[in-house]
Structure formats: C-alpha cells, structure tokens
C-alpha cells in the first residue's frame, strides 16, 4: 500500500511539473516546472530500485543543466511579451509530437515492454544495479564508452579554442617574469634636472607664475 501511495505522489508530481512547463508563459515558471519534473522522476527511479539513474538525474540535470538554464534566463534580456504572441502557431507541432509519442507508447505496450512479468534472481543473488551498469559499460560496451568520452573531450577543447581570442588591448601578467626580476630591472636611479620629469620633458608645458616683486 505504501509503495503504491509513493508512486502515485511521484507520478502526480511529474504530471504537475510537465503541465507547468507547457502552460507557463513565464520561462522562469516553466523552469520551475522542469525542476519539479526532474525531482519526481528521480524519486521514481529510486523507488524502482534504479538508484544510480535517480542520482544521475539529480546530479546531471538538476545540478548542471537546470542551473545552466536558470543562468541563461537570468542573464539574457528576454522580451516576455513576444513569447506570448501567437501561441496557437505552435499548436499543430505540439499535437504532432503528442501523437508520435502516444503511438510509440502504444506500440511498446503491444510488444509487452510494460509487462510486470520480470524474471528476478533469488533473494541474495540479485546484484546491485550500479554493479550491473559498471559491468556492462566496462565489458560489453567499453569501446563505445571510451569513444563517447573522447567525443566529449574533443567538444570541450573545440569550444575553448573557438571562444579563445587573443587581445592586444589587454595587459598580460607574467608571474614568472615578476618572480625572476632583479633589483636592477625593477629599480631605476635617475637625477632629473629642475623642471624636467623622468620620462617626459615637462619644461615645455610648464610656465612659471609671475612673482610679485
């Protein structure tokens, strides 16, 4: 009874969050609905025994992607009144997306993918799902897993290279030169003449005031 009640609470939270994402005209409220959806989906994963996926959903989507979306929404200058214009223009695309997803769920149900007849190992022999995922990733799919890591590394390096632009109008600081600088390089003894500066001849621009006799 208690697991069914918890499942109903998490499922209701997901539906409420998804409805808020669709119905909210303010992007910040839609972002709040996405957070609610992610939290409840993570709770469902943990309830089903897939605690690794639940924690991954919280760490990746809530800890990184959601924060990035919030940062973007708070820094860019959005014209919210333009977002409210012509909402019916996106209605056909939304209905088409809903129809495609509904068809996929119906096909999956017909093929028995939602069946509850799951073969379980005897008590005490059921390995943890984290161990199962690790065994699959580092045995059967070790090559695609490493290749995906290289693709992400290449994308990160490419983003850094594309955004890095050397600027000539910025004074650079060299810590090595500052540490290795000698006293002779850092201190210059000068003896300027009266009315002259150390670098610029200020005598041409300086006019003495008349002195009353």
N, C-alpha and C positions, 0 to 999 in steps of 0.2 A: 504493500500500500504506500509506504513512504517513498520508494523509488519512483512509483508512478506519479506521485504528487510533485516530486522534484523535477521529473521530466516535464510535467505539464507547466511548471513555473518557468523552466528554461525555454521551452518551446514558445510559451506566451511572450517572454522577453524578446525572443528572436523576431516574432511576428510584429511586435510593437516597434522594435527598432527599425525593421525593414520598412514598415509603413511610414515611420517618421522620416526616413531617408527619401521616400518617394513624395510624400505630401508636403514636406517642409519647403518653404520658399526662401528661407534664410539659409545660406550654406552652413552657418555655424550650428544651427539646429539639425541639419542633415548630418553633419559631422558627429554630433552628439548621438544621433540615432545609430550611426555606424559603430560607435564605441559600445553602445548597449548590445548591438547585434553580435559583435565580436566576443564580448564578455560572456554572454549566454551560450554562444556556440562553443566556447572553450569549456564552459561548465558541462555541456552535453558530452563533449569528448571525454572529459574526466569521468563522468557518470558511466559511460560505456566501457571504461577500462583503458582508454587510449590517452593516458595522462601525458605522454610525450607530445602528442599532437595538440592537446589542450594548452600545455605550457608553451609550445612553439607558437601557437596562435596569439597568446598573450605577449610573448617577448617580441615577436616579429611585427605583427600587425598593430598591436596596441603600443608597443614600446618604440617602434620605428616609423612605420607607415602613417599611423594616425597622428603622431607628433609632427611628422613632415607636412601632412595636410593642414594641420592647425597652424603651423608656422607660415605656410604659404598663404592661407586665408587671412592671417593677421598682418602680413607684411604687404601684400599687393592691394592696390586700390580697386576694389570691385564696385561696379555700379549695379546695386541690387535691383534697381527699378527696371533695368534692361533684362535681367534674368526672369522677371515676372511677365515680360511681354510675350504674347502668343504661346501660351503653354500647350494649346491644342495642336500646334505644329509638330510636336514630338509624340503625339498620341499614337499615330499609326506604327511608328517604330517600336514604341513600348508594347503595344498589343502583339506585334510580330515576335518580339523577344519572349513575351509570356507564352505565346502559342508554341514556340520552339522548345522552350523549357518544359512545358506541360507534356508535349509529345515525347520528349526524352524520358521523363519520369514514367509515362505510361508504358513505353517500350521496356524500360528497366523492370517495371513491375510484372509485365507479361513474361519476361525471361527469368523471373524468380530471384532477382537481385535483392529484393526486400524481404526475402523469406526469413523466418525466425528459426528455421531448422539448421542451426550451425553446429558442426561437429566440434566438440570440446574435448580436450585431453582430460584424463582422470585427475582428480584433485591431487595436488602436489607435483604434477608433471607439467603444468601449464607455465611456460616461461613468460617472463615479463615482456611487454610489447616493445620496450626500449631495447632489450637484448635482441628481439626478433628483427627490429629495424636495423640495428647495427650489423647483425649477421648478414642480412640481405644486401645492405649498402656496400659492405666491405668484402663480400664474396661474389655474389652473382652480378651486381651492378657496380663493381669497383671502378671499372674503366669509364662508364658514363658519369659516375660521381666525380672522379678526378677531372674529367674533361669539362664538366659544368663549373668546377672551381676555377679552372684556367680561363673559361669564358668570362666569369665574373671578375677575375683579376685583370683580364685584358680590358674589359669595360671600365673598370676603375682607373687604370692607368691612362686609357684614352680620354676619359673625362678630365683628368688632371692636366694632360697635355693640351687639350683643346681650350681649357679655361685659363691656362697659364700664359700670360703675355708679359714679356719684359718691358718695363717702363723706364724711360730715360729721365723723367722728371722727378723721380723718387730717389732720395739719398739713401744708399745702401750702407749697412753697418757690417763691418768685418771684425768679428770678435778676435780672430787670430792676429790681425794686424794691430789691434789695440793692445793685446796682451804682450806681443813681441816688440812693441815700440820702445826705443831707448830714450834716455833723458835728452840727448842732443836733438832727436827728432821731435820731441814734444815741447821743448823749451827753446825759445829764440831770444837772445840778448840783443837789444837794439839801443841806440843812443840818438834819437831823432833831434834835429835842430829845432830851435824855437819857432813855433808857428807851423811846423810840419808834423804830419802823422807818420805812423809806421808803414802804412800801405798806400795812402792817397795823399797827395800834396794838397793840404787844406789851405795853404797860404794864399792860393789863387782865389779861393772862395771866402776868405776871412778878411773883413775890413775892420780895422780898429776904430773904436769910438773916439770922437773928438774929446780931448781932455781940456777942461777949463783951466786957464792959467790964472 
